[in-house]
Each structure stands twice: as C-alpha cells, then as structure tokens.
Amino acid sequence: MEKLAIIGASYLQVPLINKAKELGYETHVFAWAAGDVGESLADYFYPISIVEKEQILEKCKEIGIDGICTIASDLATVAVNYVAHHMGLNGNSLEATEKSTNKLAMRNAFLENGDPSPKFKMVRSKEDYADIDFEFPVIVKPLDRSGSRGITEVKSASELDAAVEAAKEVGFEKCALIEEFATGTEYSIESVSYKGEHTLLAITRKYTTGAPHFIETAHCEPADLTPEMEEKVKNVVFHALDTLEIKNSASHSELKIDADGNIRIIEIGGRMGGDCIGSSLVELSTGVDFVKAVIDIAVDKKPDVTSTKKENAIIRYVFSQEDKTLMEQAIKNMPDAVIKYEIMDSLDGEITDSSTRYGYFIMHDKDGKIRKYLP
C-alpha cells in the first residue's frame, strides 16, 4: 500500500484524507494535537506542528512515504515542498514555495516579471510608512497569512497604525504589507500544474463583505465572463504561475477585473483554494475531481483534469439570522439543489475572518436558478 503524508488535520484537510483512503492510500497526517477531526480520520496521526518541517521530514523518511500534500493552506505548503525536495518526491521547489507563501517575495517577483499587480510596501515599524505616497484607500495585510486574517481597508493615514499592528499581530513574521487598492470585481482561478504544464479548471466569482475586512460571503462557478475575457484571464494567470515557478501542484489565484477589462493580480497560492471551492464547487461545476488531482500530482501521476460538464455551483456563507433564513428557504424550495449545509447552534460572537462564519450551504444545478441565492 502506498503511503501518503498529509500536512494539517483541521476540517480543511478532511476531503483530502477521505479521498486518499478511498483511493487506497495509507494516510499519515501531521499537525499540532488539538483534537481536530483529521486526527481520528487518519490511519496514522503524528502530533507534530505543521511549522516543524525538519521533524516532519525525519518522520516521513522513517515511514517511507510515496507522496506528500495538503489543500487550502499556504502555511502547510512550506512543509510539503520542503519534505518533497529532500526526499526526491514531486512538488514545487523551495524557491517557488517562498514566492507563493511570502507576499513580499510574490510582489517582487510579479514586479520583476511584468505581472499586473498593485503597488506595495513592506513595513515593520511606523518609520517604514511615515512617508508613504500611495493614494488612499489602501489595503493592509499580514505578510504570510490567508483566509482574510488581518486584512483591513485603510481610508486615511490616521488609520494606518492600527491596521498595521493588527496585520502584524496575526502574521508569523510580524510584518505587514501595504498595497494600493485594486478596484473591480473579484475572481479566483483554480488550476493544476504538472511538470510545468498548467490547466485551468474553473473561474470563480467571489463575493465579500467589502471594507474593512473583505471576508468572503459567497462563491459561484462558473463566473459570468465572456470567452475573450476568460482567455485573457488564463494567459495572465499562467504567466504569473511561471513567474512563481509553480510547476507541480494545485493553485488558487485571486484577481480583480475593473470596468475597462484591466486585470490586477491580488495573490496566488500554490495550493487548492479553500472555502469549499476546490473540494466541492470545482467538481460540481466541471466534473473534475480536484482533490484526486492533488493526490495524483503528489505521487507523480499525471492527473485527469478533463472537464466533463459545465453546470452551476455556489456556496453561500451565513453571517446573520437573515442568511440562516435564506438557507432554510433554499432547503425548503430547492431541496434537490442543496448538496450540503452546516450551521452553528448559536449565531452569537463577532465574525472577524473566514474561520468564524456561522455556517454555509452549497447548491448545484444545471439551469442557474440557484444563483438567486447569491448576495
């Protein structure tokens, strides 16, 4: 039996663990022991934090793994590619890992290679942005986090101090990135790369709360773009993937398209998108088993990424009692279209990032009627 290492044990990794077991792999899961669901799902669980890449490497050598992977986590890709590099397994290079997990390295790479992205400045202290000349509003974010953590829109210089400190607080490197605010409609692009060949699986329309924290409220596939714009998006994203040297993994690219059709890349992760985009929406809308593709790449098998259909899939998140009522209406009025839903017992507590939303529901159909449940 082939042995697959999986980095992370939270609910985000459940589709990956289940798919690996379904495919006949022996699963070896690494994460800090916190009682997460993946700990009990795994064939073997090792209470080693995902940031302890050297310890993970030693244990993987001892096990004799055949591949290593993760989904929906930028931080986990550091250990994935470190182990793959040192064990001669399939993955992205250490250089690619740095450029796809560190936003400053990413921005510098985009700037050097002509990829369209916002102006930026990395800051550690107030002195670093005392003379900043960006037009407001700007976006302040941690250098090395995802999931909307620590992201704030800043409308004036007087708000910078608090926003920078909030970003530094949740980041690992205690640095913040100040970026020019890109206008337009936001999309994400789900792709896979194998031996440097990229395949675009889906373009997702993203809906967010907007300022100040831009937490995702819904996602929809396929996005309503013209064939010409889809081709333009693909060309821009594939060029950026080459810039980041992403050659053997899934990727999740976020960008905005303004009213004039100009594209600005927000960021790209060398992993599958979270928010159930990769683990659910892609397969529902295209027929491509994205999670299986991630595993195939990890064990150096060419993935089957042939689209077999073009249907509609959405996920809507619960932020309020009104959203919960909308979910209940969807379940009542379109029961065959509701694929899955989850809701917390209590809707109390502040929603500060994507991990603190109250619940969600996923819908799928052929004629697009489910789109009425989008924001």
C-alpha positions as CSV (number, residue, x, y, z in Angstrom):
1,M,0.0,0.0,0.0
2,E,1.3,3.4,-1.0
3,K,1.8,5.9,1.9
4,L,0.7,9.5,1.6
5,A,1.7,12.2,4.1
6,I,-0.9,15.0,4.6
7,I,0.0,18.2,6.4
8,G,-2.7,19.6,8.6
9,A,-5.6,17.9,10.4
10,S,-8.3,20.5,10.5
11,Y,-11.7,20.3,8.8
12,L,-9.9,21.8,5.7
13,Q,-8.0,18.5,5.2
14,V,-11.0,16.2,5.6
15,P,-11.8,15.9,1.9
16,L,-8.1,15.1,1.2
17,I,-7.9,12.5,3.9
18,N,-11.1,10.8,2.9
19,K,-10.2,10.9,-0.8
20,A,-6.7,9.3,-0.1
21,K,-8.3,6.5,1.9
22,E,-10.9,6.0,-0.8
23,L,-8.1,5.6,-3.4
24,G,-6.4,3.0,-1.2
25,Y,-3.6,5.1,0.3
26,E,-2.3,4.7,3.8
27,T,-2.7,8.2,5.3
28,H,-0.1,9.7,7.6
29,V,-1.3,13.1,9.0
30,F,0.8,15.7,10.7
31,A,-0.5,18.5,12.9
32,W,-0.3,20.0,16.3
33,A,-2.5,17.9,18.6
34,A,-5.7,19.9,19.1
35,G,-8.5,17.3,18.8
36,D,-9.1,18.2,15.2
37,V,-11.2,15.8,13.1
38,G,-8.3,14.8,10.9
39,E,-6.5,13.2,13.8
40,S,-9.1,10.5,14.2
41,L,-9.7,10.1,10.4
42,A,-6.1,9.4,9.6
43,D,-4.6,5.9,9.6
44,Y,-1.6,7.3,11.5
45,F,-1.5,10.7,13.2
46,Y,1.7,12.4,14.4
47,P,1.4,15.3,16.9
48,I,4.0,17.5,15.1
49,S,3.1,21.1,14.3
50,I,3.0,21.9,10.6
51,V,5.7,24.5,11.0
52,E,8.2,21.9,12.2
53,K,9.3,20.9,8.8
54,E,12.5,19.3,9.8
55,Q,10.8,17.0,12.3
56,I,8.2,16.1,9.7
57,L,10.9,15.3,7.2
58,E,12.6,12.9,9.6
59,K,9.4,11.1,10.4
60,C,8.5,10.9,6.7
61,K,11.9,9.3,5.9
62,E,11.2,6.8,8.7
63,I,7.8,6.0,7.3
64,G,9.0,5.8,3.7
65,I,6.2,7.9,2.2
66,D,5.4,7.9,-1.5
67,G,4.0,11.4,-1.7
68,I,3.1,14.5,0.4
69,C,0.4,17.1,0.0
70,T,-2.1,19.5,1.6
71,I,-5.1,21.5,0.5
72,A,-6.4,25.0,1.3
73,S,-3.4,26.1,3.4
74,D,-0.5,28.3,2.4
75,L,1.4,27.6,5.6
76,A,1.2,23.8,5.1
77,T,2.8,24.0,1.6
78,V,6.1,25.1,3.2
79,A,6.4,21.7,4.9
80,V,5.0,19.8,1.9
81,N,7.6,21.2,-0.5
82,Y,10.4,21.0,2.0
83,V,9.9,17.3,2.5
84,A,9.3,16.7,-1.2
85,H,12.5,18.5,-2.0
86,H,14.6,16.5,0.4
87,M,13.1,13.1,-0.4
88,G,13.1,13.5,-4.2
89,L,9.3,13.5,-4.3
90,N,7.0,15.5,-6.6
91,G,6.3,19.1,-5.6
92,N,7.3,22.7,-6.1
93,S,10.8,24.0,-5.5
94,L,11.8,25.8,-2.3
95,E,12.1,29.0,-4.4
96,A,8.6,28.6,-5.6
97,T,7.4,28.0,-2.1
98,E,9.0,31.2,-0.9
99,K,7.4,33.2,-3.7
100,S,4.0,31.7,-3.2
101,T,3.8,32.0,0.6
102,N,5.5,35.3,1.3
103,K,3.5,38.2,-0.1
104,L,6.6,40.5,-0.4
105,A,8.5,37.9,-2.4
106,M,5.5,37.4,-4.6
107,R,5.0,41.1,-5.2
108,N,8.7,41.5,-6.1
109,A,8.5,38.6,-8.5
110,F,5.5,40.0,-10.2
111,L,7.1,43.4,-10.5
112,E,10.3,41.9,-12.0
113,N,8.4,39.8,-14.5
114,G,5.8,42.3,-15.6
115,D,2.7,40.6,-14.0
116,P,0.0,43.1,-13.3
117,S,-0.4,43.6,-9.5
118,P,-0.9,46.5,-7.1
119,K,1.9,48.8,-5.8
120,F,3.2,47.7,-2.4
121,K,5.4,48.4,0.5
122,M,6.6,46.0,3.3
123,V,6.6,47.6,6.8
124,R,7.8,46.5,10.2
125,S,7.5,49.8,12.1
126,K,5.9,53.2,11.9
127,E,9.0,54.7,10.4
128,D,8.7,52.4,7.3
129,Y,5.5,54.1,6.2
130,A,5.9,57.6,7.6
131,D,6.5,59.0,4.1
132,I,4.2,56.6,2.1
133,D,2.9,58.2,-1.1
134,F,0.1,55.8,-2.0
135,E,-3.3,57.2,-2.7
136,F,-5.9,56.1,-0.2
137,P,-7.7,53.8,0.3
138,V,-5.0,51.1,0.7
139,I,-5.1,47.5,1.8
140,V,-3.1,46.4,4.8
141,K,-2.5,42.6,5.2
142,P,-0.1,40.2,7.0
143,L,2.9,39.1,5.0
144,D,2.2,35.4,5.4
145,R,-1.4,34.6,6.2
146,S,-4.6,33.7,4.3
147,G,-8.3,33.3,5.0
148,S,-8.9,37.1,5.3
149,R,-6.9,37.2,8.5
150,G,-5.7,40.6,9.5
151,I,-6.8,42.3,6.2
152,T,-8.1,45.9,6.6
153,E,-9.0,48.6,4.1
154,V,-7.5,51.9,5.3
155,K,-9.0,55.2,4.1
156,S,-6.6,57.7,5.6
157,A,-3.1,57.9,7.1
158,S,-4.6,58.2,10.6
159,E,-5.9,54.6,10.4
160,L,-2.6,53.1,9.3
161,D,-1.1,52.5,12.8
162,A,-4.0,50.3,14.0
163,A,-4.2,48.4,10.7
164,V,-0.5,47.7,10.6
165,E,-0.4,46.4,14.1
166,A,-3.5,44.2,13.5
167,A,-1.8,42.6,10.5
168,K,1.5,42.1,12.3
169,E,-0.3,40.5,15.3
170,V,-1.7,37.6,13.2
171,G,1.4,37.2,11.0
172,F,4.2,34.8,11.7
173,E,7.0,37.2,10.6
174,K,5.4,40.2,12.3
175,C,5.5,42.2,9.1
176,A,2.7,43.9,7.2
177,L,2.2,44.7,3.5
178,I,0.6,48.0,2.5
179,E,-0.9,47.7,-1.0
180,E,-2.5,50.0,-3.5
181,F,-6.3,49.3,-3.5
182,A,-7.3,47.4,-6.7
183,T,-10.8,48.2,-7.9
184,G,-13.1,45.9,-9.8
185,T,-14.9,42.6,-9.5
186,E,-13.0,39.8,-7.7
187,Y,-12.5,36.3,-9.0
188,S,-10.4,33.3,-8.2
189,I,-8.9,30.9,-10.7
190,E,-8.5,27.2,-9.8
191,S,-5.7,25.5,-11.7
192,V,-3.4,22.5,-11.6
193,S,0.2,22.3,-12.8
194,Y,2.0,19.1,-13.6
195,K,5.6,19.1,-14.9
196,G,5.2,22.8,-15.6
197,E,2.1,22.4,-17.7
198,H,-0.9,24.4,-16.4
199,T,-4.6,23.6,-16.8
200,L,-7.3,26.0,-15.8
201,L,-10.2,24.2,-14.1
202,A,-12.6,26.9,-13.1
203,I,-13.0,30.7,-12.7
204,T,-15.0,31.5,-9.6
205,R,-16.8,34.7,-8.9
206,K,-16.1,35.9,-5.4
207,Y,-18.4,37.9,-3.1
208,T,-17.1,39.6,0.0
209,T,-18.3,41.8,2.9
210,G,-16.2,44.6,1.4
211,A,-14.4,47.1,3.6
212,P,-12.9,46.9,6.1
213,H,-12.0,43.1,6.2
214,F,-13.2,41.6,2.9
215,I,-14.4,38.3,4.3
216,E,-15.9,36.0,1.6
217,T,-19.7,35.8,1.7
218,A,-20.2,33.5,-1.3
219,H,-18.6,31.9,-4.3
220,C,-20.1,31.0,-7.7
221,E,-19.0,28.8,-10.6
222,P,-18.8,29.4,-13.5
223,A,-18.1,33.1,-13.4
224,D,-20.1,35.2,-15.9
225,L,-17.2,36.2,-18.2
226,T,-17.0,36.4,-21.9
227,P,-14.9,33.7,-23.7
228,E,-12.5,36.5,-24.6
229,M,-12.0,37.6,-21.0
230,E,-11.7,34.0,-19.9
231,E,-8.8,33.6,-22.3
232,K,-7.2,36.8,-21.1
233,V,-7.5,35.7,-17.5
234,K,-6.0,32.3,-18.3
235,N,-3.0,33.9,-20.1
236,V,-2.4,36.4,-17.2
237,V,-2.6,33.6,-14.6
238,F,-0.4,31.1,-16.4
239,H,2.3,33.8,-16.9
240,A,2.1,34.5,-13.2
241,L,2.4,30.8,-12.3
242,D,5.5,30.7,-14.4
243,T,6.8,33.7,-12.6
244,L,6.3,32.0,-9.2
245,E,7.8,28.7,-10.6
246,I,4.7,26.8,-9.6
247,K,5.1,23.5,-11.6
248,N,3.7,20.6,-9.6
249,S,0.6,21.5,-7.5
250,A,-2.8,22.9,-7.5
251,S,-3.0,26.7,-7.5
252,H,-5.5,29.3,-6.3
253,S,-5.1,32.7,-8.0
254,E,-7.1,35.8,-6.8
255,L,-7.5,38.8,-9.1
256,K,-9.8,41.7,-9.9
257,I,-11.1,42.9,-13.2
258,D,-12.1,46.6,-13.5
259,A,-14.8,48.1,-15.7
260,D,-12.2,48.6,-18.5
261,G,-11.2,45.0,-18.5
262,N,-7.9,45.6,-16.8
263,I,-6.7,42.7,-14.6
264,R,-4.8,43.1,-11.3
265,I,-3.4,40.0,-9.5
266,I,-4.1,40.1,-5.8
267,E,-2.2,37.0,-4.8
268,I,-1.6,33.4,-5.8
269,G,-1.2,30.3,-3.6
270,G,0.5,27.1,-4.7
271,R,-2.4,25.0,-3.3
272,M,-6.1,24.3,-3.8
273,G,-8.5,27.1,-2.8
274,G,-10.3,26.9,0.5
275,D,-13.9,27.8,1.2
276,C,-15.0,24.5,-0.4
277,I,-14.1,25.9,-3.8
278,G,-11.6,23.2,-4.6
279,S,-13.1,20.4,-2.6
280,S,-16.7,20.9,-3.8
281,L,-17.5,23.6,-6.3
282,V,-15.0,22.6,-9.0
283,E,-16.2,19.0,-9.2
284,L,-19.8,20.0,-9.1
285,S,-19.4,22.6,-11.9
286,T,-16.9,20.8,-14.1
287,G,-16.8,17.1,-13.2
288,V,-13.1,17.3,-12.4
289,D,-12.1,15.5,-9.2
290,F,-9.8,18.3,-8.0
291,V,-8.8,16.5,-4.7
292,K,-7.8,13.4,-6.6
293,A,-5.7,15.5,-8.9
294,V,-3.8,16.9,-5.9
295,I,-3.0,13.4,-4.7
296,D,-2.0,12.2,-8.2
297,I,0.4,15.1,-8.6
298,A,1.9,14.3,-5.1
299,V,2.7,10.7,-6.1
300,D,3.9,11.8,-9.6
301,K,1.0,10.6,-11.6
302,K,-0.4,12.8,-14.4
303,P,-3.8,13.9,-13.2
304,D,-7.0,13.5,-15.2
305,V,-8.3,17.1,-15.5
306,T,-10.7,16.8,-18.4
307,S,-13.8,18.7,-17.8
308,T,-16.9,16.6,-18.4
309,K,-19.7,19.2,-17.8
310,K,-20.4,22.9,-17.4
311,E,-23.0,23.3,-14.6
312,N,-23.6,25.7,-11.8
313,A,-22.4,25.5,-8.2
314,I,-22.4,28.1,-5.4
315,I,-21.6,28.3,-1.7
316,R,-23.3,30.9,0.4
317,Y,-22.0,31.7,3.9
318,V,-24.1,32.5,7.0
319,F,-23.3,35.8,8.7
320,S,-26.7,36.7,10.2
321,Q,-30.1,35.4,11.1
322,E,-31.2,36.7,7.6
323,D,-28.6,34.4,6.0
324,K,-29.8,31.5,8.1
325,T,-33.4,32.1,7.0
326,L,-32.2,32.3,3.3
327,M,-30.5,28.9,3.8
328,E,-33.7,27.4,5.3
329,Q,-35.7,28.8,2.3
330,A,-33.2,27.2,-0.1
331,I,-33.5,23.8,1.6
332,K,-37.4,24.1,1.5
333,N,-37.8,25.4,-2.0
334,M,-34.9,23.7,-3.8
335,P,-34.2,20.5,-1.8
336,D,-32.6,18.6,-4.7
337,A,-30.2,21.5,-5.3
338,V,-28.9,21.8,-1.8
339,I,-25.8,19.5,-1.7
340,K,-24.6,20.2,1.9
341,Y,-25.1,22.7,4.7
342,E,-23.8,23.3,8.2
343,I,-24.9,25.8,10.8
344,M,-23.7,26.6,14.3
345,D,-26.1,26.3,17.2
346,S,-25.6,29.9,18.2
347,L,-25.1,33.0,15.9
348,D,-23.5,34.9,18.7
349,G,-19.9,36.2,18.5
350,E,-18.2,38.5,16.1
351,I,-17.1,37.3,12.7
352,T,-13.6,38.5,12.2
353,D,-12.3,36.2,9.4
354,S,-13.4,33.3,7.3
355,S,-12.9,30.8,10.1
356,T,-15.5,32.5,12.4
357,R,-18.5,32.5,10.0
358,Y,-21.6,30.8,11.4
359,G,-22.2,28.3,8.6
360,Y,-22.8,27.7,4.9
361,F,-24.8,25.9,2.3
362,I,-23.7,24.5,-1.1
363,M,-26.0,24.3,-4.1
364,H,-25.8,22.8,-7.6
365,D,-28.0,22.8,-10.7
366,K,-27.9,22.8,-14.5
367,D,-30.0,25.9,-15.3
368,G,-28.6,28.5,-13.0
369,K,-31.7,29.0,-10.8
370,I,-29.5,28.7,-7.7
371,R,-27.8,32.0,-8.5
372,K,-30.8,33.8,-6.9
373,Y,-29.3,32.8,-3.5
374,L,-26.1,34.7,-4.2
375,P,-25.6,38.1,-2.4
